[in-house]
Amino acid sequence: MHRFGCILRLLLLRGGLAALQAGPSSLERLSSLVGRSTANQLARYADLLLDWNSKINVISRKDTEDVLEKHILPCVAVPLAAQFEEGETVLDVGTGGGLPGLVSAICAPQAHFTLLDSRGKKILVVSEIA
């Protein structure tokens, strides 16, 4: 699959996600996009991310009010647009707290993800959450 096509689909999908912002809760929107089980896994990831963020600054503290809405939901666009294939290898450089790498790994378990970051504390968080 050509990655430039994925980028175009990602941009289109992001517009679609923005249109979803009015209405159902973030978890309900996630469920409609990736299914209930995956949405629950993403909600658990969001809880763990917030817990770690209280100890180590992983995401901006001013952006912790609605992690599902502000961080997780936009990251879901990546695996939906890319449609990762079985056994495909994906590299997330500068993953921070696992965005979008861990979100993509949860949504596309058939692919293999490697998450890199120059800050050891962020890799510690990602390793503990994964």
QUILINLIN-V130527 format. One record per pair of residues at least 24 apart in sequence whose ideal C-beta (glycine too) atoms are under 7 Angstrom apart, sorted by the first residue. I is the first residue (numbers start at 0). J is the second residue. D is the distance in Angstrom with one decimal. If there is no record, write none. Layout:
# QUILINLIN-V130527
I|J|D ; I|J|D
This chain:
# QUILINLIN-V130527
0|82|6.7 ; 5|80|5.2 ; 5|81|4.8 ; 8|80|4.2 ; 9|76|5.5 ; 9|77|6.7 ; 9|80|3.9 ; 12|76|4.7 ; 12|79|5.9 ; 12|80|5.2 ; 13|73|6.8 ; 13|76|5.3 ; 16|72|6.2 ; 16|73|6.5 ; 16|76|5.9 ; 25|65|6.6 ; 25|67|3.7 ; 25|68|4.6 ; 25|72|5.9 ; 26|67|6.4 ; 28|72|6.4 ; 29|67|6.7 ; 29|71|7.0 ; 29|72|6.3 ; 29|75|6.7 ; 32|75|5.7 ; 32|79|6.6 ; 33|75|6.2 ; 33|106|5.4 ; 37|105|6.2 ; 37|106|5.9 ; 40|105|5.0 ; 41|71|5.3 ; 41|102|6.5 ; 41|105|5.8 ; 42|67|6.6 ; 44|101|6.1 ; 44|105|6.4 ; 44|128|6.5 ; 45|71|5.5 ; 47|128|4.8 ; 48|96|5.4 ; 48|128|6.9 ; 51|124|4.7 ; 51|128|6.9 ; 55|120|5.1 ; 55|124|6.1 ; 57|95|6.5 ; 57|96|3.7 ; 57|121|6.1 ; 57|124|5.3 ; 58|95|7.0 ; 58|96|5.4 ; 70|98|5.6 ; 71|102|5.9 ; 74|98|5.2 ; 74|99|3.7 ; 74|102|3.9 ; 75|102|6.2 ; 75|106|6.1 ; 77|103|5.2 ; 78|103|4.5 ; 78|106|4.0 ; 78|107|4.3 ; 83|107|4.2 ; 83|109|6.6 ; 83|110|3.8 ; 84|110|7.0 ; 85|109|4.6 ; 86|111|6.8 ; 90|115|6.9 ; 91|115|6.8 ; 94|125|6.2 ; 95|121|5.5 ; 96|121|6.2 ; 96|124|5.8 ; 96|125|6.8 ; 97|125|4.7 ; 97|128|6.3 ; 101|125|6.5 ; 101|128|6.5 ; 101|129|6.4
